[in-house]
Amino acid sequence: MTVPVGVPVKLVMTSQDVIHDFGMPAFRVKQDVVPGRYSYVWFEATKVGEYHLYCQEYCGTQHSGMIGTIRVVKAADYQAWLEGVPAEVASEKEAGRQLYQQYACWKCHGINAPTLAGLYGKDEDVVLPDGTGRRVKADDNYLRESILQPRAKIVKGYRADLMPTYQGQLTEEQLAALLLFIKTAGPGDLTTPQDPGTKMQEQQPAPPDLSTYQSGAGPR
């Protein structure tokens, strides 16, 4: 991992198998990394150099091999390092776009389901399986849950019997790519393959079927 000196860095982490523990002793940082959800930690490096990274919780027979290096560099060196990164980010976002099209997310979102344009980071009114309401922030965990367990929280005012679960259909890498696309997609990114000029968020949702809320049946 390469980071600039003197700049706060936030990590969004998940595990593919068992509980791990992301540890950087030099920075006094230690955070569990759990399968099925995202956890967060932040740090700010104050001195240029290389520092050790470990898994600090026994996770299996290969635990001792879970090591790495944190490279802390000056701002100019970090900018030079970044020159090779945009292509990787663009490639991951394009992979997310392809998944968005492959699973036909555009058929519902912005039409019969909430638009995804500008959703990330906003608060949404949702209905829980017990019929009660709540406001939640559309962060990484909310988006992940809505893809894998769409019945957990249903956006208020929308039908609850449309979206299937994608549990077991997407790898962690695919989920990360899809979330990156959703988080960074502009209005023009959310267009249907049939009509590239139709922006999904401009279309009006169908009248909601509120009768499904009390049972909690169906995805958001």
Backbone as CSV, one residue per row, in Angstrom:
resi,resn,N_x,N_y,N_z,CA_x,CA_y,CA_z,C_x,C_y,C_z
1,MET,0.844,-1.183,0.000,0.000,0.000,0.000,0.887,1.243,0.000
2,THR,0.597,2.178,-0.883,1.353,3.429,-0.975,0.454,4.589,-0.596
3,VAL,0.891,5.422,0.339,0.085,6.547,0.814,0.964,7.783,0.910
4,PRO,0.365,8.978,0.834,1.143,10.216,0.985,1.326,10.567,2.456
5,VAL,2.435,11.186,2.765,2.686,11.605,4.131,1.824,12.818,4.468
6,GLY,1.339,12.869,5.718,0.601,14.026,6.191,-0.811,14.154,5.663
7,VAL,-1.386,13.072,5.122,-2.749,13.111,4.579,-3.571,11.984,5.209
8,PRO,-4.755,12.273,5.788,-5.595,11.217,6.350,-6.020,10.225,5.269
9,VAL,-5.936,8.945,5.588,-6.287,7.871,4.650,-7.382,7.018,5.285
10,LYS,-8.463,6.789,4.550,-9.551,5.939,5.016,-9.557,4.645,4.223
11,LEU,-9.618,3.511,4.922,-9.672,2.208,4.279,-11.061,1.612,4.444
12,VAL,-11.584,1.042,3.372,-12.845,0.302,3.381,-12.485,-1.150,3.111
13,MET,-12.788,-2.050,4.053,-12.259,-3.405,4.001,-13.341,-4.454,4.189
14,THR,-13.139,-5.621,3.556,-13.983,-6.774,3.791,-13.139,-8.021,3.608
15,SER,-13.630,-9.146,4.092,-12.919,-10.420,3.987,-13.706,-11.373,3.090
16,GLN,-12.993,-12.230,2.386,-13.644,-13.199,1.520,-13.928,-14.520,2.227
17,ASP,-13.323,-14.727,3.407,-13.449,-16.066,3.994,-13.749,-16.036,5.488
18,VAL,-12.769,-15.641,6.312,-12.930,-15.662,7.766,-12.586,-14.287,8.323
19,ILE,-12.702,-14.148,9.643,-12.357,-12.880,10.268,-10.844,-12.707,10.268
20,HIS,-10.388,-11.577,9.768,-8.985,-11.189,9.831,-8.882,-9.928,10.681
21,ASP,-7.672,-9.462,10.890,-7.479,-8.238,11.664,-6.378,-7.421,11.006
22,PHE,-6.773,-6.315,10.404,-5.835,-5.428,9.724,-5.049,-4.652,10.765
23,GLY,-3.738,-4.884,10.832,-2.941,-4.242,11.862,-1.707,-3.548,11.318
24,MET,-1.478,-2.325,11.760,-0.270,-1.564,11.439,0.300,-1.054,12.760
25,PRO,1.169,-1.821,13.406,1.666,-1.451,14.739,2.300,-0.069,14.797
26,ALA,3.017,0.333,13.747,3.697,1.632,13.775,2.716,2.789,13.851
27,PHE,1.476,2.560,13.390,0.458,3.615,13.391,-0.573,3.421,14.504
28,ARG,-0.352,2.380,15.323,-1.305,2.041,16.402,-2.702,1.821,15.832
29,VAL,-2.765,1.087,14.707,-4.032,0.823,14.034,-4.305,-0.674,14.038
30,LYS,-5.537,-1.056,14.412,-5.938,-2.458,14.458,-7.449,-2.510,14.253
31,GLN,-7.910,-3.214,13.224,-9.338,-3.237,12.920,-9.735,-4.599,12.361
32,ASP,-10.774,-5.212,12.935,-11.284,-6.481,12.413,-11.821,-6.299,10.994
33,VAL,-11.611,-7.321,10.180,-12.134,-7.352,8.813,-13.011,-8.593,8.722
34,VAL,-14.301,-8.392,8.488,-15.304,-9.443,8.671,-15.958,-9.822,7.343
35,PRO,-16.157,-11.112,7.081,-16.875,-11.499,5.860,-18.305,-10.966,5.860
36,GLY,-18.778,-10.578,4.686,-20.178,-10.197,4.548,-20.502,-8.758,4.859
37,ARG,-19.509,-7.957,5.199,-19.768,-6.546,5.465,-18.471,-5.765,5.312
38,TYR,-18.579,-4.439,5.321,-17.411,-3.580,5.223,-17.108,-2.970,6.581
39,SER,-15.837,-2.893,6.899,-15.408,-2.167,8.091,-14.456,-1.060,7.657
40,TYR,-14.275,-0.084,8.535,-13.534,1.127,8.178,-12.455,1.409,9.214
41,VAL,-11.387,2.002,8.756,-10.364,2.497,9.669,-9.632,3.631,8.952
42,TRP,-9.111,4.568,9.713,-8.346,5.661,9.098,-7.061,5.895,9.877
43,PHE,-6.083,6.439,9.183,-4.819,6.770,9.806,-4.172,7.903,9.028
44,GLU,-3.184,8.528,9.638,-2.412,9.569,8.969,-0.936,9.347,9.256
45,ALA,-0.176,9.054,8.207,1.256,8.832,8.364,1.970,10.175,8.496
46,THR,2.878,10.271,9.441,3.569,11.533,9.696,5.056,11.480,9.337
47,LYS,5.518,10.315,8.886,6.940,10.175,8.582,7.121,9.276,7.367
48,VAL,7.931,9.727,6.403,8.218,8.940,5.208,8.985,7.675,5.591
49,GLY,8.650,6.555,4.936,9.345,5.304,5.218,8.494,4.109,4.848
50,GLU,8.956,2.920,5.202,8.211,1.680,4.966,7.906,1.036,6.308
51,TYR,6.662,0.565,6.443,6.190,0.033,7.710,5.495,-1.303,7.476
52,HIS,5.473,-2.146,8.518,4.911,-3.488,8.391,3.385,-3.476,8.504
53,LEU,2.772,-4.389,7.773,1.327,-4.618,7.807,1.109,-6.092,8.108
54,TYR,0.246,-6.393,9.068,0.000,-7.777,9.465,-1.499,-8.059,9.577
55,CYS,-1.840,-9.352,9.497,-3.116,-9.811,10.044,-2.825,-10.146,11.499
56,GLN,-3.493,-9.471,12.423,-3.178,-9.601,13.843,-4.187,-10.456,14.609
57,GLU,-4.902,-11.312,13.878,-5.793,-12.264,14.530,-5.662,-13.593,13.812
58,TYR,-5.437,-14.661,14.569,-5.219,-15.967,13.942,-6.411,-16.335,13.066
59,CYS,-6.126,-16.607,11.795,-7.200,-16.807,10.819,-7.100,-18.142,10.079
60,GLY,-6.094,-18.963,10.400,-5.964,-20.244,9.723,-4.505,-20.600,9.504
61,THR,-4.286,-21.667,8.732,-2.935,-22.204,8.584,-1.979,-21.266,7.855
62,GLN,-2.506,-20.350,7.039,-1.654,-19.410,6.312,-1.561,-18.047,6.994
63,HIS,-1.949,-18.006,8.265,-1.967,-16.730,8.988,-0.607,-16.026,8.967
64,SER,0.457,-16.793,9.155,1.789,-16.189,9.235,2.230,-15.569,7.915
65,GLY,1.564,-15.938,6.820,1.917,-15.376,5.520,1.158,-14.120,5.171
66,MET,0.243,-13.708,6.030,-0.570,-12.521,5.747,0.149,-11.273,6.229
67,ILE,1.121,-10.837,5.433,1.928,-9.675,5.775,1.996,-8.745,4.569
68,GLY,2.396,-7.530,4.798,2.514,-6.570,3.703,3.335,-5.378,4.137
69,THR,3.396,-4.378,3.272,4.197,-3.187,3.532,3.398,-1.928,3.227
70,ILE,3.493,-0.958,4.106,2.917,0.364,3.884,4.058,1.292,3.466
71,ARG,3.993,1.843,2.263,4.996,2.794,1.795,4.456,4.210,1.978
72,VAL,5.119,4.996,2.788,4.731,6.391,3.003,5.711,7.262,2.229
73,VAL,5.215,8.048,1.298,6.077,8.825,0.405,5.684,10.298,0.433
74,LYS,6.571,11.132,-0.068,6.297,12.556,-0.173,5.207,12.818,-1.208
75,ALA,4.592,13.995,-1.125,3.463,14.327,-1.996,3.830,14.190,-3.476
76,ALA,5.002,14.682,-3.871,5.410,14.624,-5.273,5.595,13.185,-5.736
77,ASP,6.169,12.354,-4.867,6.362,10.944,-5.208,5.020,10.217,-5.294
78,TYR,4.086,10.620,-4.435,2.764,9.998,-4.473,2.045,10.342,-5.772
79,GLN,2.150,11.579,-6.220,1.532,11.968,-7.480,2.140,11.197,-8.652
80,ALA,3.445,10.983,-8.592,4.103,10.201,-9.637,3.595,8.759,-9.621
81,TRP,3.418,8.200,-8.423,2.898,6.833,-8.294,1.465,6.741,-8.826
82,LEU,0.693,7.797,-8.599,-0.710,7.792,-9.016,-0.877,7.760,-10.536
83,GLU,0.134,8.154,-11.268,0.004,8.208,-12.720,-0.334,6.851,-13.319
84,GLY,0.047,5.783,-12.647,-0.273,4.456,-13.155,-1.576,3.895,-12.626
85,VAL,-2.241,4.629,-11.722,-3.448,4.108,-11.077,-4.738,4.365,-11.851
86,PRO,-4.935,5.548,-12.482,-6.224,5.821,-13.126,-6.692,4.738,-14.095
87,ALA,-5.759,4.112,-14.820,-6.159,3.062,-15.752,-6.777,1.887,-15.006
88,GLU,-6.222,1.557,-13.831,-6.766,0.465,-13.037,-8.155,0.818,-12.511
89,VAL,-8.302,2.052,-12.022,-9.608,2.488,-11.511,-10.639,2.504,-12.631
90,ALA,-10.250,3.022,-13.800,-11.160,3.062,-14.939,-11.558,1.662,-15.351
91,SER,-10.614,0.723,-15.307,-10.907,-0.658,-15.673,-11.901,-1.279,-14.704
92,GLU,-11.737,-1.001,-13.393,-12.667,-1.545,-12.393,-14.048,-0.933,-12.555
93,LYS,-14.108,0.372,-12.813,-15.402,1.013,-13.009,-16.094,0.472,-14.254
94,GLU,-15.329,0.215,-15.315,-15.911,-0.343,-16.533,-16.433,-1.748,-16.266
95,ALA,-15.723,-2.520,-15.444,-16.209,-3.849,-15.071,-17.539,-3.732,-14.322
96,GLY,-17.636,-2.711,-13.449,-18.888,-2.478,-12.737,-20.013,-2.080,-13.672
97,ARG,-19.685,-1.263,-14.674,-20.690,-0.860,-15.659,-21.221,-2.090,-16.422
98,GLN,-20.308,-2.974,-16.791,-20.712,-4.168,-17.524,-21.618,-5.063,-16.681
99,LEU,-21.314,-5.171,-15.365,-22.175,-5.944,-14.473,-23.546,-5.287,-14.341
100,TYR,-23.555,-3.966,-14.267,-24.806,-3.207,-14.183,-25.695,-3.489,-15.392
101,GLN,-25.071,-3.578,-16.557,-25.819,-3.888,-17.781,-26.172,-5.373,-17.846
102,GLN,-25.219,-6.222,-17.481,-25.434,-7.671,-17.559,-26.621,-8.118,-16.720
103,TYR,-26.736,-7.562,-15.523,-27.829,-7.945,-14.633,-29.053,-7.043,-14.795
104,ALA,-29.027,-6.204,-15.831,-30.175,-5.381,-16.212,-30.704,-4.526,-15.064
105,CYS,-29.796,-3.943,-14.290,-30.211,-3.066,-13.190,-31.007,-1.877,-13.716
106,TRP,-30.700,-1.449,-14.943,-31.359,-0.301,-15.556,-32.842,-0.538,-15.824
107,LYS,-33.281,-1.786,-15.831,-34.688,-2.074,-16.122,-35.612,-1.602,-15.005
108,CYS,-35.079,-1.508,-13.791,-35.921,-1.119,-12.656,-35.481,0.197,-12.005
109,HIS,-34.189,0.330,-11.742,-33.728,1.495,-10.984,-33.911,2.778,-11.789
110,GLY,-34.670,3.680,-11.189,-35.042,4.915,-11.861,-36.380,4.817,-12.547
111,ILE,-36.975,3.611,-12.564,-38.287,3.413,-13.194,-39.262,2.894,-12.144
112,ASN,-39.119,1.603,-11.777,-39.965,1.027,-10.731,-39.228,0.888,-9.402
113,ALA,-37.980,1.225,-9.391,-37.162,1.178,-8.182,-36.406,2.500,-8.068
114,PRO,-35.874,2.815,-6.873,-35.191,4.105,-6.684,-34.022,4.279,-7.639
115,THR,-33.812,5.504,-8.082,-32.658,5.787,-8.915,-31.376,5.613,-8.113
116,LEU,-30.321,5.194,-8.784,-29.022,5.047,-8.147,-28.132,6.267,-8.385
117,ALA,-28.574,7.174,-9.232,-27.783,8.372,-9.535,-27.695,9.261,-8.304
118,GLY,-26.494,9.516,-7.842,-26.297,10.388,-6.696,-26.738,9.796,-5.379
119,LEU,-27.005,8.490,-5.342,-27.519,7.863,-4.128,-26.473,7.790,-3.021
120,TYR,-25.237,7.476,-3.370,-24.223,7.184,-2.359,-24.015,8.364,-1.410
121,GLY,-24.067,8.066,-0.122,-23.837,9.079,0.895,-25.084,9.808,1.354
122,LYS,-26.208,9.583,0.693,-27.452,10.253,1.072,-28.239,9.411,2.085
123,ASP,-29.169,10.062,2.786,-30.062,9.365,3.703,-31.315,8.936,2.953
124,GLU,-31.788,7.733,3.274,-33.009,7.232,2.648,-33.989,6.770,3.714
125,ASP,-35.274,6.962,3.440,-36.325,6.427,4.297,-36.617,5.008,3.843
126,VAL,-36.461,4.051,4.758,-36.668,2.648,4.406,-37.682,2.014,5.347
127,VAL,-38.242,0.902,4.891,-39.166,0.104,5.691,-38.493,-1.225,5.990
128,LEU,-38.474,-1.605,7.274,-37.852,-2.848,7.699,-38.843,-4.004,7.593
129,PRO,-38.370,-5.254,7.676,-39.274,-6.404,7.559,-40.426,-6.411,8.553
130,ASP,-40.244,-5.767,9.719,-41.339,-5.741,10.704,-42.336,-4.623,10.435
131,GLY,-42.138,-3.889,9.339,-43.090,-2.838,8.978,-42.761,-1.474,9.541
132,THR,-41.749,-1.378,10.390,-41.366,-0.091,10.949,-40.462,0.656,9.972
133,GLY,-40.409,1.980,10.137,-39.598,2.800,9.253,-38.328,3.290,9.917
134,ARG,-37.392,3.738,9.090,-36.114,4.216,9.608,-35.397,4.993,8.524
135,ARG,-34.527,5.906,8.934,-33.663,6.605,7.970,-32.276,5.998,8.062
136,VAL,-31.720,5.647,6.910,-30.392,5.043,6.871,-29.548,5.775,5.836
137,LYS,-28.241,5.757,6.036,-27.325,6.373,5.076,-26.939,5.333,4.027
138,ALA,-26.957,5.744,2.792,-26.592,4.855,1.692,-25.072,4.778,1.585
139,ASP,-24.461,4.032,2.509,-23.010,3.866,2.497,-22.661,2.522,1.858
140,ASP,-21.415,2.106,1.973,-20.969,0.861,1.339,-21.738,-0.343,1.861
141,ASN,-21.947,-0.407,3.188,-22.649,-1.563,3.755,-24.112,-1.607,3.323
142,TYR,-24.738,-0.440,3.226,-26.136,-0.398,2.786,-26.262,-0.887,1.343
143,LEU,-25.379,-0.413,0.465,-25.426,-0.846,-0.931,-25.147,-2.341,-1.047
144,ARG,-24.173,-2.818,-0.296,-23.835,-4.242,-0.323,-25.029,-5.080,0.129
145,GLU,-25.638,-4.673,1.248,-26.786,-5.404,1.772,-27.939,-5.394,0.781
146,SER,-28.160,-4.274,0.122,-29.273,-4.165,-0.811,-29.088,-5.063,-2.031
147,ILE,-27.837,-5.353,-2.383,-27.564,-6.247,-3.503,-27.680,-7.706,-3.082
148,LEU,-27.142,-8.037,-1.915,-27.103,-9.433,-1.478,-28.328,-9.849,-0.673
149,GLN,-28.917,-8.912,0.090,-30.098,-9.209,0.905,-31.142,-8.111,0.689
150,PRO,-31.698,-8.035,-0.501,-32.566,-6.900,-0.844,-33.863,-6.819,-0.035
151,ARG,-34.200,-7.843,0.710,-35.416,-7.778,1.521,-35.185,-7.127,2.879
152,ALA,-33.947,-6.853,3.217,-33.636,-6.336,4.548,-34.170,-4.925,4.769
153,LYS,-34.045,-4.063,3.761,-34.501,-2.672,3.866,-35.095,-2.265,2.526
154,ILE,-36.368,-1.878,2.532,-37.074,-1.516,1.307,-37.326,-0.011,1.319
155,VAL,-36.896,0.656,0.276,-37.068,2.104,0.220,-38.553,2.451,0.263
156,LYS,-38.906,3.370,1.147,-40.295,3.753,1.342,-40.899,4.303,0.045
157,GLY,-42.081,3.825,-0.292,-42.763,4.301,-1.487,-42.547,3.444,-2.712
158,TYR,-41.780,2.350,-2.574,-41.521,1.472,-3.709,-41.962,0.052,-3.402
159,ARG,-42.238,-0.693,-4.442,-42.677,-2.078,-4.293,-41.572,-2.924,-3.686
160,ALA,-42.013,-3.978,-3.007,-41.065,-4.830,-2.294,-40.911,-6.208,-2.914
161,ASP,-41.368,-6.374,-4.150,-41.355,-7.721,-4.732,-40.654,-7.755,-6.090
162,LEU,-39.715,-6.847,-6.303,-39.116,-6.753,-7.627,-37.696,-7.316,-7.700
163,MET,-36.837,-6.921,-6.779,-35.419,-7.229,-6.926,-35.056,-8.584,-6.342
164,PRO,-34.399,-9.445,-7.116,-33.930,-10.734,-6.591,-32.627,-10.552,-5.830
165,THR,-32.270,-11.552,-5.059,-30.981,-11.509,-4.383,-29.869,-11.949,-5.333
166,TYR,-28.705,-11.339,-5.166,-27.544,-11.736,-5.961,-26.496,-12.429,-5.097
167,GLN,-26.948,-12.915,-3.924,-26.073,-13.680,-3.046,-25.581,-14.912,-3.791
168,GLY,-24.268,-15.124,-3.778,-23.699,-16.289,-4.437,-23.468,-16.130,-5.921
169,GLN,-23.947,-15.022,-6.503,-23.775,-14.797,-7.930,-22.614,-13.849,-8.234
170,LEU,-22.206,-13.073,-7.239,-21.142,-12.090,-7.432,-19.973,-12.390,-6.502
171,THR,-18.764,-12.318,-7.040,-17.579,-12.441,-6.197,-17.325,-11.123,-5.484
172,GLU,-16.406,-11.117,-4.514,-16.063,-9.881,-3.816,-15.507,-8.853,-4.794
173,GLU,-14.714,-9.315,-5.774,-14.159,-8.399,-6.763,-15.266,-7.777,-7.612
174,GLN,-16.247,-8.586,-7.993,-17.366,-8.066,-8.781,-18.210,-7.097,-7.963
175,LEU,-18.433,-7.420,-6.700,-19.176,-6.507,-5.824,-18.452,-5.168,-5.706
176,ALA,-17.142,-5.218,-5.516,-16.369,-3.990,-5.382,-16.467,-3.151,-6.652
177,ALA,-16.401,-3.810,-7.814,-16.496,-3.088,-9.083,-17.881,-2.482,-9.259
178,LEU,-18.920,-3.239,-8.928,-20.284,-2.742,-9.069,-20.536,-1.569,-8.133
179,LEU,-20.042,-1.660,-6.897,-20.209,-0.566,-5.948,-19.457,0.676,-6.414
180,LEU,-18.259,0.494,-6.966,-17.505,1.642,-7.478,-18.288,2.338,-8.576
181,PHE,-18.890,1.563,-9.469,-19.676,2.163,-10.549,-20.879,2.915,-9.994
182,ILE,-21.600,2.307,-9.063,-22.783,2.958,-8.485,-22.392,4.234,-7.753
183,LYS,-21.294,4.190,-7.020,-20.866,5.338,-6.211,-20.407,6.511,-7.064
184,THR,-19.874,6.227,-8.239,-19.281,7.293,-9.049,-20.055,7.583,-10.327
185,ALA,-21.130,6.832,-10.584,-21.874,7.009,-11.831,-22.582,8.356,-11.863
186,GLY,-22.470,9.042,-12.982,-23.225,10.264,-13.205,-24.533,9.941,-13.890
187,PRO,-25.417,10.943,-14.048,-26.710,10.697,-14.702,-26.566,10.039,-16.066
188,GLY,-25.551,10.428,-16.822,-25.387,9.859,-18.149,-24.921,8.429,-18.147
189,ASP,-24.398,7.940,-17.000,-23.949,6.554,-16.925,-25.107,5.579,-16.787
190,LEU,-26.228,6.061,-16.281,-27.350,5.170,-15.993,-28.371,5.232,-17.115
191,THR,-27.954,4.782,-18.301,-28.825,4.777,-19.473,-29.103,3.358,-19.908
192,THR,-30.229,3.159,-20.554,-30.583,1.827,-21.026,-29.844,1.522,-22.322
193,PRO,-29.454,0.255,-22.532,-28.799,-0.109,-23.786,-29.661,0.167,-25.011
194,GLN,-30.997,0.044,-24.869,-31.883,0.240,-26.007,-31.991,1.696,-26.401
195,ASP,-31.934,2.582,-25.420,-32.126,4.010,-25.702,-31.076,4.813,-24.950
196,PRO,-29.891,4.994,-25.532,-28.807,5.684,-24.827,-29.154,7.098,-24.419
197,GLY,-30.176,7.694,-24.974,-30.502,9.070,-24.631,-31.479,9.190,-23.485
198,THR,-31.966,8.082,-22.968,-32.943,8.112,-21.886,-32.246,7.964,-20.557
199,LYS,-32.313,8.971,-19.735,-31.694,8.935,-18.420,-32.684,8.346,-17.432
200,MET,-32.233,7.335,-16.712,-33.149,6.579,-15.873,-33.807,7.436,-14.800
201,GLN,-33.051,8.352,-14.187,-33.624,9.099,-13.081,-34.703,10.072,-13.529
202,GLU,-34.827,10.291,-14.836,-35.863,11.198,-15.317,-37.206,10.480,-15.485
203,GLN,-37.200,9.149,-15.400,-38.424,8.398,-15.568,-39.132,8.266,-14.227
204,GLN,-40.444,8.259,-14.252,-41.213,8.248,-13.032,-41.489,6.815,-12.574
205,PRO,-41.403,6.560,-11.257,-41.676,5.214,-10.761,-43.159,4.879,-10.864
206,ALA,-43.443,3.583,-10.996,-44.824,3.129,-11.014,-45.414,3.267,-9.619
207,PRO,-46.730,3.344,-9.492,-47.344,3.445,-8.165,-46.888,2.295,-7.283
208,PRO,-46.468,2.559,-6.052,-45.951,1.508,-5.181,-47.043,0.587,-4.676
209,ASP,-46.681,-0.666,-4.402,-47.577,-1.640,-3.807,-47.235,-1.724,-2.327
210,LEU,-47.913,-0.925,-1.526,-47.580,-0.835,-0.110,-48.028,-2.053,0.671
211,SER,-48.841,-2.920,0.084,-49.347,-4.074,0.820,-48.259,-5.071,1.164
212,THR,-47.117,-4.988,0.494,-46.049,-5.949,0.758,-45.160,-5.529,1.913
213,TYR,-45.312,-4.300,2.399,-44.411,-3.820,3.436,-44.547,-4.565,4.749
214,GLN,-45.773,-4.828,5.165,-45.971,-5.422,6.482,-45.333,-6.808,6.583
215,SER,-45.399,-7.560,5.499,-44.812,-8.896,5.528,-43.309,-8.848,5.368
216,GLY,-42.811,-7.754,4.799,-41.387,-7.631,4.558,-40.918,-8.479,3.406
217,ALA,-41.853,-9.049,2.656,-41.481,-9.938,1.563,-40.998,-9.134,0.358
218,GLY,-39.961,-9.617,-0.253,-39.494,-9.002,-1.495,-38.365,-8.026,-1.263
219,PRO,-37.569,-7.809,-2.295,-36.434,-6.916,-2.188,-36.811,-5.467,-2.375
220,ARG,-35.807,-4.565,-2.132,-36.023,-3.136,-2.289,-36.138,-2.781,-3.754
